[in-house]
Amino acid sequence: MKLPFKAKAKDLYVSPLFRYNLRYAESLNPDKIFILSAKYGLVDLEEIIEPYDITLNDMSAKEVKDWSDKIIEQLELVSDLREDKFVFLAGNKYIKYLLSHIVNYEIPMKGLGIGKQLKYLKEKVSNE
């Protein structure tokens, strides 16, 4: 399938895991939902971006740390890291260096493999 040149961020991510994560996030009725993008950093769901094929899994520890520092800077512009509650639905590599900067957070699927994450998410959103 050929991806469009540019599209809303929420439309570029098409994996079942992302789709269920988004449905679950929306079911929590949060004030904001963001995507943690390896290429673009903190991305609003409606932001127009170009497709990419980059993952933190291919980055060195220093590159991941630098990326995380950028995410923290972006988060500070749109949230209060001491007062706001964050729910992370991303893998450990994406959140590892963020957590020490955030006071109030939850990781509902911590330690679960992808199959168990999908099962968890399907159960959570099946009553919509």
Secondary structure as UniProt FT lines:
FT   STRAND          7..8
FT   HELIX           9..12
FT   HELIX           16..27
FT   STRAND          34..37
FT   TURN            38..40
FT   STRAND          41..44
FT   TURN            45..46
FT   STRAND          48..49
FT   HELIX           56..58
FT   HELIX           61..78
FT   TURN            81..83
FT   STRAND          85..87
FT   HELIX           92..95
FT   TURN            96..98
FT   HELIX           99..101
FT   STRAND          104..106
FT   TURN            108..111
FT   HELIX           114..125
FT   TURN            126..127
//
